[in-house]
Amino acid sequence: KEALSTDYVAPIGKALVMRPGSDVTLVSFSKMVGFCKKAADELAKEGIDAEVINLRSLRPLDRDAIAASVRKTNRIVVVEEGWPQAGVGAEIATMVMEDAFDHLDAPVER
């Protein structure tokens, strides 16, 4: 509701946890956030508690929010519509390997 206010300004560089979770992190931006929320609902039916992160801005990227979530869930799925090479997903995958590798259950895959 706050975002519908005419005075609302989204903080640049600060991701928003749309749904807290403990089993896996789903991170995305723009249109794909809605798909992540639907996926989290489906996963919940199977007993998987997915955290959904809306990046809201890509530059600057909220590395701290992503790393904190991965440290909590030990897993990440990056959801985007871009190219597999040199895209936002590739940047996030690299960042997770740099900032939270020791917390991952397995290394990042494409």
C-alpha positions as CSV (number, residue, x, y, z in Angstrom):
1,K,0.0,0.0,0.0
2,E,2.9,2.3,0.7
3,A,4.1,2.0,-2.9
4,L,0.8,3.2,-4.1
5,S,1.2,6.5,-2.4
6,T,2.0,9.5,-4.6
7,D,4.8,10.4,-2.2
8,Y,6.5,7.0,-2.3
9,V,10.0,6.7,-3.7
10,A,11.6,3.3,-3.9
11,P,15.1,3.3,-2.2
12,I,17.7,2.8,-4.9
13,G,20.1,0.0,-4.2
14,K,17.9,-1.7,-1.5
15,A,16.3,-5.0,-2.3
16,L,12.9,-5.9,-0.7
17,V,12.1,-9.3,0.8
18,M,8.7,-10.0,-0.7
19,R,8.3,-13.2,1.1
20,P,10.6,-14.5,3.9
21,G,11.7,-18.1,3.7
22,S,14.3,-20.6,5.0
23,D,14.8,-23.3,2.3
24,V,15.8,-21.5,-0.9
25,T,16.2,-17.9,-2.2
26,L,14.4,-16.8,-5.3
27,V,15.9,-13.5,-6.5
28,S,14.6,-11.4,-9.4
29,F,13.5,-8.0,-10.6
30,S,10.6,-6.4,-12.5
31,K,8.0,-8.7,-14.1
32,M,9.7,-11.9,-13.0
33,V,9.2,-11.1,-9.3
34,G,5.5,-12.0,-9.8
35,F,6.5,-15.4,-11.2
36,C,8.8,-16.0,-8.2
37,K,6.0,-15.3,-5.9
38,K,3.8,-17.8,-7.7
39,A,6.6,-20.3,-7.7
40,A,7.1,-19.8,-3.9
41,D,3.3,-20.5,-3.4
42,E,3.7,-23.8,-5.4
43,L,6.8,-24.7,-3.5
44,A,5.0,-24.1,-0.2
45,K,2.5,-26.7,-1.2
46,E,5.4,-29.2,-1.3
47,G,6.7,-28.0,2.1
48,I,9.5,-25.9,0.6
49,D,9.8,-22.4,2.3
50,A,11.1,-20.1,-0.4
51,E,12.3,-16.5,0.2
52,V,11.5,-14.1,-2.6
53,I,13.7,-11.1,-3.1
54,N,12.8,-8.2,-5.3
55,L,16.0,-6.4,-6.3
56,R,14.1,-3.2,-7.3
57,S,17.3,-1.7,-8.8
58,L,20.2,-3.3,-10.6
59,R,22.7,-0.5,-10.3
60,P,23.6,-0.4,-7.5
61,L,22.8,-4.0,-6.8
62,D,22.0,-4.9,-3.2
63,R,24.8,-7.5,-2.7
64,D,24.3,-7.5,1.1
65,A,20.6,-8.5,0.8
66,I,21.4,-11.3,-1.6
67,A,24.3,-12.7,0.4
68,A,22.4,-12.5,3.7
69,S,19.5,-14.5,2.2
70,V,21.9,-17.1,0.8
71,R,23.6,-17.4,4.1
72,K,20.2,-18.2,5.6
73,T,18.8,-20.6,2.9
74,N,22.0,-22.0,1.5
75,R,20.5,-22.1,-2.0
76,I,19.6,-19.5,-4.7
77,V,17.7,-19.4,-7.9
78,V,18.1,-16.3,-10.0
79,V,15.1,-15.6,-12.3
80,E,15.4,-13.2,-15.2
81,E,14.5,-12.9,-18.9
82,G,17.9,-11.8,-20.1
83,W,20.7,-13.4,-21.9
84,P,22.6,-16.2,-20.2
85,Q,25.9,-14.6,-20.8
86,A,26.9,-11.2,-19.4
87,G,23.4,-10.6,-17.9
88,V,22.2,-9.8,-14.4
89,G,21.9,-13.5,-13.5
90,A,25.5,-14.1,-14.4
91,E,26.5,-11.1,-12.2
92,I,24.5,-12.4,-9.3
93,A,25.9,-15.9,-9.7
94,T,29.4,-14.5,-9.6
95,M,28.6,-12.3,-6.6
96,V,27.2,-15.2,-4.7
97,M,30.3,-17.3,-5.4
98,E,32.4,-14.4,-4.1
99,D,30.4,-13.4,-1.1
100,A,28.6,-16.5,0.1
101,F,30.3,-19.5,-1.4
102,D,31.0,-21.2,2.0
103,H,27.2,-21.1,2.7
104,L,26.0,-22.7,-0.5
105,D,25.0,-26.4,-0.4
106,A,26.4,-26.7,-3.9
107,P,28.2,-24.5,-6.4
108,V,26.3,-22.2,-8.8
109,E,25.1,-23.8,-12.0
110,R,23.5,-22.3,-15.1
